[in-house]
């Protein structure tokens, strides 16, 4: 490759690395071109980029953007999946495609922020419920103490109200 072309690839890769919320490394050996194209299209629909890049260029770009931890997961023939929005969606899209097509892909690891994730943690991340479900669970947990307090404070008043109603009915008979 020419120096200019390598510099352009490193620049584009550095941009992808800086914009991504999660980077997942997979092996790609054993895939034919048609399978690779299908994988890229499926991931693109989920907003995930998937690229095969020379490791030395990945190392240069990672050093440029301050993500040297990427060296820990980029070893041997590797393709990188870049998730730009929700990290869980990127992991889900990749693992679901692998399961549905039974491709010989293996997840080698991930980089979430500055933290290196082993393959097991990437799979656990993919098994998380959607963001909306997690938010609703959190809101439910935050509401529970307030609802309990409300019930405790209104219970004596409700009892007094019931006694007064019964007394009023007894007097009116």
C-alpha positions as CSV (number, residue, x, y, z in Angstrom):
1,X,0.0,0.0,0.0
2,X,1.1,3.5,-0.6
3,X,1.9,5.7,2.3
4,X,-0.9,8.1,1.5
5,X,-3.5,5.4,1.3
6,X,-2.4,3.9,4.6
7,X,-2.5,7.4,6.2
8,X,-6.0,7.8,4.8
9,X,-7.1,4.4,6.2
10,X,-5.6,5.2,9.6
11,X,-7.4,8.6,9.6
12,X,-10.7,7.0,8.8
13,X,-10.2,4.3,11.3
14,X,-9.2,6.8,14.0
15,X,-12.5,8.7,13.3
16,X,-14.4,5.4,13.7
17,X,-12.6,4.6,16.9
18,X,-13.2,8.0,18.4
19,X,-17.0,8.0,17.5
20,X,-17.7,4.4,18.6
21,X,-19.1,3.5,22.0
22,X,-18.2,-0.2,21.6
23,X,-15.7,-2.1,19.5
24,X,-16.1,-5.8,19.1
25,X,-13.3,-8.0,17.6
26,X,-14.2,-11.2,15.8
27,X,-12.3,-13.6,13.7
28,X,-13.5,-13.8,10.1
29,X,-11.7,-16.8,8.8
30,X,-13.9,-19.3,7.0
31,X,-16.3,-16.7,5.6
32,X,-16.8,-16.5,1.9
33,X,-17.3,-13.1,0.3
34,X,-21.1,-13.6,0.1
35,X,-21.3,-14.4,3.8
36,X,-19.2,-11.4,4.7
37,X,-21.4,-9.1,2.6
38,X,-24.5,-10.5,4.3
39,X,-23.0,-9.9,7.7
40,X,-22.0,-6.3,6.8
41,X,-25.5,-5.6,5.5
42,X,-27.2,-7.0,8.5
43,X,-25.0,-5.1,10.9
44,X,-25.3,-1.9,8.9
45,X,-29.1,-2.1,9.3
46,X,-28.5,-2.0,13.1
47,X,-26.1,0.9,12.8
48,X,-23.0,-1.1,13.3
49,X,-19.9,-0.9,11.0
50,X,-17.9,-4.1,10.3
51,X,-14.4,-3.8,8.8
52,X,-11.4,-6.0,8.2
53,X,-8.3,-3.9,8.7
54,X,-4.6,-4.8,9.0
55,X,-3.6,-5.0,12.7
56,X,-0.7,-2.5,12.3
57,X,-3.1,0.1,11.0
58,X,-5.5,-0.5,13.9
59,X,-2.6,-0.1,16.3
60,X,-1.6,3.2,14.8
61,X,-5.2,4.5,14.8
62,X,-5.8,3.3,18.4
63,X,-2.6,5.1,19.6
64,X,-3.8,8.3,17.8
65,X,-7.2,8.4,19.6
66,X,-5.9,7.2,23.0
67,X,-7.3,3.7,23.0
68,X,-4.1,1.6,23.4
69,X,-6.2,-1.1,25.1
70,X,-7.4,-2.2,21.7
71,X,-4.1,-3.9,21.2
72,X,-5.3,-6.5,23.8
73,X,-8.1,-7.8,21.6
74,X,-6.6,-7.3,18.1
75,X,-4.4,-10.3,17.6
76,X,-4.2,-12.4,14.5
77,X,-6.8,-12.1,11.7
78,X,-9.5,-9.9,13.1
79,X,-12.5,-7.9,11.9
80,X,-13.8,-5.1,14.0
81,X,-17.5,-4.2,14.6
82,X,-18.0,-0.5,15.5
83,X,-21.2,0.3,17.5
84,X,-21.9,4.1,17.4
85,X,-25.0,4.4,19.5
86,X,-26.1,1.9,22.1
87,X,-23.4,-0.6,23.0
88,X,-26.0,-3.3,23.8
89,X,-27.6,-3.0,20.4
90,X,-24.3,-3.5,18.6
91,X,-23.5,-6.6,20.7
92,X,-27.0,-8.0,20.2
93,X,-27.0,-7.4,16.4
94,X,-23.7,-9.3,16.1
95,X,-24.5,-12.2,18.3
96,X,-28.0,-12.6,16.9
97,X,-26.6,-12.7,13.3
98,X,-24.0,-15.3,14.3
99,X,-26.6,-17.5,16.0
100,X,-29.2,-17.2,13.2
101,X,-26.8,-18.0,10.4
102,X,-24.5,-20.4,12.3
103,X,-21.4,-18.7,10.8
104,X,-18.0,-19.8,12.0
105,X,-17.4,-16.4,13.7
106,X,-16.1,-16.1,17.2
107,X,-16.1,-13.0,19.3
108,X,-12.5,-12.4,20.5
109,X,-13.4,-9.5,22.8
110,X,-14.6,-6.0,23.0
111,X,-13.6,-2.5,24.1
112,X,-16.4,-0.5,25.9
113,X,-15.2,3.0,26.6
114,X,-11.7,2.3,28.0
115,X,-12.5,-1.2,29.4
116,X,-11.4,-4.4,27.6
117,X,-14.2,-7.0,27.7
118,X,-13.5,-10.7,27.3
119,X,-15.8,-12.7,24.9
120,X,-18.0,-13.8,27.8
121,X,-18.8,-10.3,28.9
122,X,-19.7,-9.3,25.3
123,X,-22.1,-12.1,25.2
124,X,-23.6,-11.1,28.6
125,X,-23.9,-7.5,27.3
126,X,-25.8,-8.9,24.3
127,X,-28.2,-10.7,26.6
128,X,-29.2,-7.5,28.5
129,X,-32.8,-6.3,28.0
130,X,-33.4,-3.2,25.8
131,X,-32.6,0.2,27.2
132,X,-36.3,1.2,27.5
133,X,-37.0,-1.9,29.7
134,X,-34.0,-1.1,32.0
135,X,-35.2,2.5,32.3
136,X,-38.7,1.4,33.2
137,X,-37.4,-1.1,35.8
138,X,-35.3,1.7,37.3
139,X,-38.3,4.0,37.5
140,X,-40.4,1.3,39.1
141,X,-37.7,0.8,41.7
142,X,-37.5,4.5,42.4
143,X,-41.3,4.7,42.7
144,X,-41.6,1.8,45.2
145,X,-40.4,3.6,48.3
146,X,-42.7,6.6,47.5
147,X,-45.7,4.4,47.0
148,X,-45.0,2.5,50.2
149,X,-44.7,5.8,52.1
150,X,-47.9,7.0,50.6
151,X,-49.7,3.8,51.8
152,X,-48.3,4.0,55.3
153,X,-49.3,7.7,55.7
154,X,-52.8,7.3,54.2
155,X,-53.7,4.0,56.0
156,X,-54.6,5.7,59.4
157,X,-56.7,8.3,57.6
158,X,-58.5,5.7,55.6
159,X,-59.3,3.8,58.8
160,X,-60.6,6.9,60.4
161,X,-62.7,7.6,57.4
162,X,-64.2,4.1,57.5
163,X,-65.0,4.5,61.2
164,X,-66.8,7.8,60.6
165,X,-68.8,6.4,57.6
166,X,-69.9,3.4,59.7
167,X,-70.8,5.6,62.6
168,X,-72.8,8.0,60.3
169,X,-74.7,4.9,58.8
170,X,-75.4,3.6,62.3
171,X,-76.8,7.0,63.4
172,X,-78.9,7.4,60.3
173,X,-80.7,4.1,60.9
